[in-house]
């Protein structure tokens, strides 16, 4: 079979995903809560998967941005590819080459686009054509947020109830709402606490984690209502509320940890200042220092100018709703 190249865009959760479902089978990445996201037209991952005939004992190879990755990182890819090998009975190894248009492990959703692109390229390389629902379930097993990057625009990831994960999949949410997400880079380098480790520590030790899970369904309902009504202020308020609740759980973990940097706080304060002066904008953060500001297209220039002037900001990008994952060749 020939090599297949696919591209997937990052997505940013507006109503957050944080924590795994208690007692879930390891490796299925079943979330404790559902989530709603926006796929961006900026940032993403291009991945080529080439099945190869190899001697017994040979391993998959994985090159990221021109550098062969560590054995531990390559193992994550191999575990993912093993699922397709079991599904198809084709035990060949693969040569995987990826290029990130987003900083890796910095809180800009690189794992979402990475595993969405890998799921699409690898399934096609092994001769399997999955529908979008099945493809999102496969991508989820690499990274929980990757299920959402299979789709474009606004996306809902269902929490599901089944231990098999069959009812935990993503789907597009139609909406006429046109928005921009101003991505404000507030730091550099890999974050100190990875998302997986952070979610585990939070779910096991934070007294705020159970209330986070219990109050989450209302946020999903409110956000879906806002999208259906194309109500940006309502969506922004729900998004910011969800973000602050998520980060409150990490502060209350033992030991507590946080993703904020001084620049992060300054940008969050600037967003509130803008809103107090009549510019409709709302902030969200993932597990990293960067701030994303949701606003109407017409307000994006003013938001961009204001946050760019904050001391310590490393760069600003304006993203629009982006497309679904796709095969390039």
Secondary structure, DSSP 8 states (H G I E B T S, - for coil): ---EEEEEEEEEEEE---SB-TT--TTS--BSS-EEEEEEEEEEEEEEEEEE---TT---EEEETTEE--HHHHHHHHHHHHHHHHHH----EEEEEEEESS-TTSSS-HHHHHHHHHHHHHHHHTT----HHHHHHHHHTT-GGGGGGGS-SEEEE-----TT-TT--EEE-------EEEEEE---S--SS-HHHHHHHHHHH-TTHHHHHHHHHHHHHHHHHHHHTT-HHHHHHHHHHHHHHHHHHHHTSSS------HHHHHHHHHHHHHHHTT--EEEE--SSS-EEEEE-GGGHHHHHHHHHTSTT--EEEEEEB----EE--
